[in-house]
Amino acid sequence: MEALDTRHRILLTAERFYAERGFDGTSMRSLTEDAGVNLAAVNYHFGSKKALMWEMFRAKIVPLNTERIRLLDAAQAKPGGATLEDIFDALLRPMFEVAKGPDGPNIILLRMVGRLFSESEEFWEQLHEEFFVDLSARFIEAVQAAAPDVEPESLAWRFHFSIGAMLGALLMHHPKKCNHAEIDINNLDLSCKKLCSYMCAGFRGMEDSAS
């Protein structure tokens, strides 16, 4: 039990340090001191700083993606198949549920998302390859079935922008209302629903005018 507690404590500290400092800015000496462990404990459980951070991402992302696929499978099993609303709800809702947190916005998670944008291209490629390639393929296939009239290239662009909109909505979270309108971007349930509608409208909109 103590070994599991130590491993869990290290992972929780890694989450917070990554959210505050990013990968390069995280010192293993500071992290171990904060977690109340020595470097040998980190090496025993994870092997290296990168392996620790990767396991931290895995612990966050894999359950999230598992829930996304579960919701997508359930939607596709319905008579008539999945609608665009079903598909984007499956993509968005698990992420926003985690971001919402049980006792208010999950600030650490939201900051982690922001920190990812400062990482290297190599880091992004590895993260995408391990956690998002197969997931993206499943969702793109589902969108193709739900919007068969959208050309493949246009569909790829729209899906790309949809992912950007999702990340942007999370990064724009702020405890105050948006300055340019009386909308409460702190309401993550509402943000999720509005974003889902926005994405579906994008896929049902007019064909691209520029090549």
Beta strands, then each sheet from edge to edge (+ up, - down):
end
